[in-house]
């Protein structure tokens, strides 16, 4: 299928304009994402309706803690990515061997996905996740438009490496984003992801300016992005740019793909939690069970609003997403 966002160049070359790599692609070649190809001078996508996974998840698993907490969401992913993270937990679908990708893919229509989503009880909608949704742009946009017509919410779990024009088109149909902010260091991005930091920061700013629900995930990797001064600068940037009520997930790293360093120590998670919590209202540790600090507290009066145990939650002091004690708005997207 013909892809969007490219320009034609002499000699049947094309330049993809979907993400900041702006890949120059010769006839017969592919972009860095492996799924956008130059076919005789036209950019085509090989994953329009090809899925790698389709599953019902708790919305908290995305992770989204303040977007219809406690509900389910139909999660869908494809293949490929525009980053090459050395620590990727989904590398089998994001950076797959082409033979494996061709063997595993499954085609499904957008109508069938919508039908399945509508049949799931307590379903918030659709989440584009697992691999990088940006490179699945055409199918994601078509599916999101149909989802909105059916009253379903849409979620995008992304690395945030996308150009402004396609991002602005997506924010017209995507309700909530979780953006992986992998470090606050340009060298980390270049050395470990094959991408750059600034476009990701720009994406976070544009999502916030568009008024969309935003949560950020920071995977804490020992010896890589664990400088406390740098992290404090990162949290300050979040607080000043998108507000103190921005939800931050501070996730524990486990060895995967090409990274063999041991898991993040619990003490380091606690220390970085304290740094973040001094500047942000809502900070949650992920991939680790630490009693108490995964609960949602009212930033105004300190009342415990929601208790959390893994992906199981219990609302105890909230009415329509507000604190039952002081009426502070905790969840702007909430249903019973």
Buried (B, 14 or more C-beta within 10 A) or exposed (E): EEBBBBEEBEEBBBBBBBBBBBBEBEBEEBBBBBBBBBBEEBBBBBBBBBBBBBEEBBBBBBBBBBBBBBBBBBBBBBBBBBBBBBBBBBBBBBBBEEEEBEEBBEEBEBEEBBEBBBEBEEBBBBBBBBBBBBBBBBBBBBBBEBBBEEEBBBBBBBBBBBBEEBBEBBBEBBBBBBBBBBBBBEEBBEEBBBBBBEBBBBBBBBBBEBEBBBBBBBBBBBEBBBBEEBBBEBBBBBBEEBEEBBBBBBBBBBEBBEBEEEBBBEEBBBBBBEBBBEBBBBBBBBBBEEEEBBBBBBBBEEBBBBBBEEEEBEBEBBEEBBBBBEEBEBBEBBEE
